[in-house]
Amino acid sequence: MPIEDTSSQFIEFYKKKARNLVEIAMNHYKNRELKKSCELLSQAYTFYKKAGESDNAEQVKKRFEEIKAELKSGV
């Protein structure tokens, strides 16, 4: 029995997981749960990197840094 190449399935899984994490992170952000939002965005960044989605990863990183700065400033 030949081994099936499942790499494309993993990539799609990573993208979907990252999108879901970003959505949940934004819900936490709206509820002013900034620390949790940052944690989820960090995970999303990792999944986008695994999927080879550099542009999306950089957008998530930028948003993470904005929220982290807001968290540190105590806004």
C-alpha positions in Angstrom: 0.0 0.0 0.0 1.6 3.3 -1.1 2.0 6.1 1.4 -0.3 9.0 0.5 1.1 12.6 0.5 -1.0 14.5 3.1 1.1 17.6 3.2 -1.6 19.7 1.5 -4.1 18.6 4.0 -1.9 19.7 6.9 -1.4 23.1 5.2 -5.1 23.6 4.9 -5.5 22.5 8.5 -2.9 25.0 9.7 -4.6 27.8 7.7 -8.0 27.0 9.1 -6.7 26.7 12.6 -4.9 30.0 12.3 -8.1 31.8 11.0 -10.1 30.3 13.8 -7.6 31.5 16.4 -7.5 35.0 15.0 -11.3 35.1 15.1 -11.4 34.0 18.7 -8.6 36.4 19.6 -10.6 39.3 18.2 -13.6 38.2 20.3 -11.4 38.3 23.4 -10.1 41.7 22.3 -13.6 43.1 22.0 -14.2 41.8 25.6 -11.0 43.6 26.7 -9.3 40.3 27.5 -6.0 41.5 26.0 -3.7 38.9 27.5 -5.8 36.0 26.1 -6.1 37.8 22.8 -2.3 38.0 22.6 -1.9 34.3 23.5 -4.2 33.3 20.7 -2.6 35.6 18.1 0.8 34.1 19.0 -0.6 30.6 18.3 -2.2 31.8 15.0 1.2 33.3 14.0 2.8 29.9 14.5 0.1 28.1 12.4 0.4 30.6 9.6 4.2 30.2 9.5 3.8 26.4 9.4 1.4 26.8 6.5 3.9 29.0 4.6 1.5 32.0 4.8 4.1 34.7 5.5 1.8 37.7 4.7 -0.9 36.5 7.0 1.7 35.7 9.7 3.1 39.2 9.5 -0.4 40.8 9.7 -1.1 38.7 12.8 2.3 39.6 14.3 1.6 43.3 13.7 -1.8 43.0 15.4 -0.2 41.1 18.3 2.3 43.8 18.8 -0.4 46.5 18.8 -2.4 44.7 21.4 0.7 43.9 23.5 1.6 47.6 23.5 -2.0 48.4 24.6 -1.8 45.8 27.3 1.5 47.3 28.6 0.1 50.8 28.6 -2.8 49.7 30.6 -5.4 51.2 28.2 
